[in-house]
Amino acid sequence: MKSISSARTPSKEGAKREVIALNETKDSILLGALLAVAKASIIVISVVMVLVTLAQVVFRYVIAAPLPWSEELARYCFVWITFLGGAIGLSRGVHLGVDLFVNMLPLPARRALDALTSALIAAFAALVIYASLPVIDMNMFQRSPALGVQMSWIYIAIPISMTLIFVICVERIIRDLLSPSRRED
């Protein structure tokens, strides 16, 4: 016979299955393709960053002729990895969060809170996109000191990643509203 407390409190395995079910997503073809491009870009950019950093170490300490542009390129690669990685992390549901109280809620309330969270994240992403466009425009003619590339190529990582985040959130909201299994609870 189950005690009253164990009947009301879901087991850890049951709660884990419900959380996994909430995070399991089937991305649309378009979003899946965009995320695949982002993942491939991160891999390429990471390889470039590692190779440039390794070359800098070799040139600085072995050849004694440091590369003046390597630190700047590695920094800009890291910026792109960070922003694209944020979108991929959101799509996988791996960002940190405090879910102690959320896990105590009944499943329909958790789903409603998940939809609200997605809406707030989408609104924030839209605001960042809107605010970043003038920054890109202002830096169209500014060049980086060592590489000489337009700074707008660096800053464009912001609206690209925020657009991905916006699309991820909108797709989640639409899926939550249209999914019959989510409405049954």
C-alpha positions in Angstrom: 0.0 0.0 0.0 1.3 3.4 -1.0 1.6 6.1 1.6 -0.2 9.4 1.1 3.0 11.3 0.5 4.3 8.8 -2.1 1.0 8.8 -3.9 1.1 12.6 -4.3 4.8 12.9 -5.0 5.8 11.5 -8.4 8.8 9.1 -8.3 12.0 10.5 -9.6 11.8 8.2 -12.6 8.3 9.3 -13.4 9.1 13.0 -13.1 12.2 12.4 -15.2 10.1 10.8 -18.0 7.6 13.7 -17.9 10.4 16.3 -18.2 12.0 14.3 -21.0 8.6 14.1 -22.7 8.3 17.9 -22.4 11.8 18.5 -23.9 11.5 15.9 -26.7 10.9 17.9 -29.8 10.6 17.1 -33.5 11.9 20.2 -35.3 10.4 21.2 -38.6 12.5 20.6 -41.7 13.4 24.3 -42.0 14.5 24.6 -38.3 16.3 21.2 -38.5 18.2 22.4 -41.5 19.1 25.8 -39.9 20.3 24.0 -36.7 22.3 21.6 -38.8 24.0 24.5 -40.5 24.6 26.1 -37.1 26.1 22.9 -35.7 28.4 22.5 -38.8 29.4 26.1 -38.5 30.3 25.7 -34.9 32.5 22.7 -35.7 34.3 24.5 -38.5 34.7 27.7 -36.4 36.0 25.6 -33.5 38.6 23.9 -35.7 39.7 27.3 -37.0 40.0 28.7 -33.5 42.0 25.8 -32.2 44.4 25.8 -35.2 44.9 29.5 -35.0 45.6 29.4 -31.3 48.0 26.5 -31.8 49.7 28.4 -34.6 50.0 31.4 -32.3 51.7 29.3 -29.6 54.1 27.8 -32.1 54.9 31.1 -33.7 55.3 32.9 -30.4 57.4 30.3 -28.4 59.1 28.2 -31.1 59.7 30.7 -34.0 59.7 33.8 -31.8 57.6 35.7 -34.3 54.1 36.0 -32.9 51.2 36.4 -35.3 49.5 39.8 -34.7 46.1 38.8 -35.9 45.6 35.3 -34.2 44.2 36.5 -30.9 41.7 38.7 -32.6 40.5 35.9 -34.9 40.3 33.4 -32.0 38.2 36.0 -30.1 35.8 36.5 -33.0 35.5 32.8 -33.5 34.6 32.4 -29.9 31.9 35.1 -30.2 30.3 33.2 -33.1 30.6 29.8 -31.2 28.9 31.4 -28.2 26.0 32.9 -30.0 25.3 29.9 -32.3 25.8 27.5 -29.4 23.2 29.4 -27.4 20.6 28.7 -30.0 21.6 25.0 -30.3 21.5 24.7 -26.5 18.0 26.1 -26.4 16.9 23.7 -29.1 18.2 20.8 -27.1 16.9 22.1 -23.8 20.2 22.0 -22.0 20.4 25.5 -20.6 20.6 25.7 -16.9 17.4 26.3 -15.0 16.0 25.9 -11.5 13.1 23.5 -11.9 12.5 22.5 -8.3 9.1 24.3 -8.1 8.2 23.6 -11.7 8.6 19.9 -11.2 6.1 20.1 -8.3 3.4 21.5 -10.6 0.9 19.3 -12.3 1.7 18.4 -15.9 -0.8 20.9 -17.5 0.6 23.8 -15.4 4.2 22.8 -16.4 3.2 22.8 -20.0 1.5 26.2 -19.7 4.6 27.6 -17.9 6.8 26.1 -20.7 4.7 27.9 -23.3 4.9 31.2 -21.3 8.7 30.8 -21.0 9.0 30.2 -24.7 6.9 33.3 -25.4 9.1 35.4 -23.1 12.3 34.1 -24.7 10.9 34.8 -28.2 10.0 38.3 -27.2 13.5 38.9 -25.8 15.1 37.5 -28.9 12.9 39.8 -31.1 13.9 42.8 -28.9 17.6 41.9 -29.3 17.2 41.5 -33.0 15.6 44.9 -33.2 18.3 46.5 -31.1 21.2 44.9 -32.9 20.3 46.1 -36.4 21.4 49.7 -35.7 24.6 48.5 -34.1 25.4 46.5 -37.3 24.6 49.5 -39.4 26.8 51.8 -37.4 29.7 49.4 -37.6 29.4 48.8 -41.3 32.5 50.8 -42.0 34.5 50.1 -38.9 37.3 47.6 -39.3 39.0 45.4 -36.8 42.5 46.5 -35.9 44.5 43.4 -36.8 42.4 41.5 -39.3 40.9 44.5 -41.1 37.4 42.8 -41.4 34.2 44.8 -41.1 33.0 44.7 -37.5 29.5 44.2 -38.9 30.6 40.6 -39.8 31.3 40.0 -36.1 28.1 41.7 -34.8 25.9 39.9 -37.2 26.2 36.8 -35.0 23.8 38.5 -32.6 20.7 38.8 -34.9 21.5 35.4 -36.6 21.5 33.5 -33.3 18.5 35.5 -31.9 16.6 34.7 -35.1 17.3 31.0 -34.5 16.2 31.3 -30.9 13.0 33.2 -32.0 12.2 30.5 -34.5 12.8 27.7 -32.0 10.5 29.3 -29.5 7.7 30.1 -32.0 7.9 26.5 -33.3 7.6 25.2 -29.7 4.6 27.4 -29.0 2.9 26.4 -32.2 3.6 22.7 -31.5 2.3 23.0 -28.0 -0.9 24.6 -29.2 -1.5 22.1 -32.0 -0.4 18.9 -30.4 -3.4 16.8 -29.3 -1.3 14.9 -26.7 -0.5 18.1 -25.0 -4.2 19.2 -24.9 -5.4 16.0 -23.4 -4.0 16.6 -19.9 
